[in-house]
Amino acid sequence: MKSFAAASIIAYSAVLARLAAGHTSFVTPCPRYSPVGENCPALPAGESLDTGDKGINAPISSVQLGGTMPLCRHTTPWPTPAASWTAGEEITVKFNPSSAIHSGGHCQFSISYDNGKTFAVIHEELRYCFLGSKPSGLTNTPTIKEYTFKLPKDLPNSDKAVFAWTWVNASGNREFYMNCADVEIKGGSSSSYSGKEVTIANYPNYPTIPEFNGDYETGIKYYENAKNITVSPSGSSDSGSEGNSADYAASSGGSDETSAAASDDASAAPSGDASAAPSDSASAPASDSASGAASDNASAAYSAAPAASSAPDSSTQQAYDASTTASSAAATEASNASPNAHAAEGTEESSTAAAEASGSSCTDGLMRCSGDSYQICVSGKWSDNYSCGVGTVCRGTEGHIFCDFVGSSAA
């Protein structure tokens, strides 16, 4: 019988394909069903870790590739809160150390009291999320891996609040990312909280925000013109006002195109305590979108490799959506792995197996390239090698890896 740590390696390997290909998720507080989160509660009865083809790091929607998931990815909450926070105090949201951040973009952090149906923004990082400033060109490497900010003092108390992070990426396929964690809020001074409604884009019946191509004002108008809403444990309401709140510091003037099917009244939401300085209008090198032609046997629409005939120019291509399917055997075993395998302590048997796979210690959750393949650190030891998808190789430095097209100049 496999030890918990051995099962951890299997579970991690199944989701690693998505992690290495790019994308990201937060790990603290632990998102619903995350296989890489920290201090995660026990899974709800009948649920499994988010290690499938649409793993925790994948977007919940892609304009080009489809495969829409519900908001929050999962609608059944943790049985117990993943964190306990005090209104008015600082919290820290940590992201997966091995991420590809698609040249930054717009991030928001929001709160819900109706199990994820309605979200009011409490903080945001517009334009340069994961970077802090405008990049000189395309990049997949984050310079910021965690955000610390104060919770509003007037958040209502509840042991069933839902905290969310949302992200619209700056480059690559037009995607929308969302993770949710169930949290307890205590010490609040109000029975309700009013703020901007969260922005949703690149999602069915909402606007499509195109690639930024160096213009980080792209899509800003949806955040500025958001309506104010009120959320509370007793229900949410629409205040009817829009945009330009006194506490909102993001600049206007950005222009973008929306899809023909986009909703004119799509919701959007800046944070009351966020600050985002306007970017200049100089354009960084444009990125060609990865056009996907996934076969029937492709591992996941979210990480499908572009067809060879439509591969982007190597001068800008960073293989944001390169396929990195784990072996079918590992994926099959992962579905039967213990739900709490990722949090279990290693036994002598698993330590021995891990030591044989590597022989060196490491920090749990880190990933590294090993030749053309990659490894993940589980229980302090490097796992066996897992190969990238056909036509791709592992690139990057420890903790910042991705599967890139063979022959690409990206590093």
Number of C-alpha atoms within 10 A of each C-alpha: 5 12 17 23 26 26 25 29 27 27 30 26 27 28 28 28 31 32 27 35 31 30 26 25 29 26 23 21 24 27 33 26 29 26 27 28 24 18 14 25 20 14 19 15 9 5 11 18 23 23 24 18 20 21 25 29 29 27 28 25 24 23 19 17 19 15 14 17 15 11 20 24 22 17 13 16 23 22 13 16 20 23 18 14 17 18 22 17 12 12 16 12 16 19 20 22 21 27 26 27 26 26 26 30 25 24 22 26 24 25 29 25 25 17 19 23 12 20 26 31 29 28 27 29 23 28 30 22 27 26 20 15 14 18 14 12 14 23 20 25 23 21 12 14 17 16 15 11 16 15 19 19 15 16 24 21 22 18 17 20 23 27 26 25 23 25 27 29 28 30 27 24 23 23 28 23 27 28 28 30 28 29 24 20 21 16 16 20 15 13 14 18 24 20 24 33 28 31 27 25 30 25 22 16 16 20 25 26 27 24 25 23 20 24 21 27 23 23 29 22 18 25 29 24 22 25 27 24 23 19 24 22 18 9 12 20 12 13 13 9 13 17 18 18 18 8 12 20 18 23 17 17 12 15 14 18 13 17 14 9 11 18 15 10 13 18 20 26 31 39 27 20 17 18 17 16 12 16 16 11 11 11 13 16 13 15 21 17 23 25 20 21 17 18 12 8 6 17 22 23 23 31 31 24 30 21 14 12 8 12 17 19 14 15 11 18 20 28 29 28 29 29 30 33 26 21 15 11 10 16 21 13 14 24 17 12 21 18 24 19 22 29 21 17 14 21 15 10 13 22 19 14 18 25 16 14 15 16 13 12 14 16 14 15 23 19 27 23 24 16 11 16 19 27 25 28 23 30 26 19 27 28 26 21 18 23 22 26 25 13 15 23 23 26 22 16 14 16 19 22 26 36 31 31 28 15 10 17 13 18 13
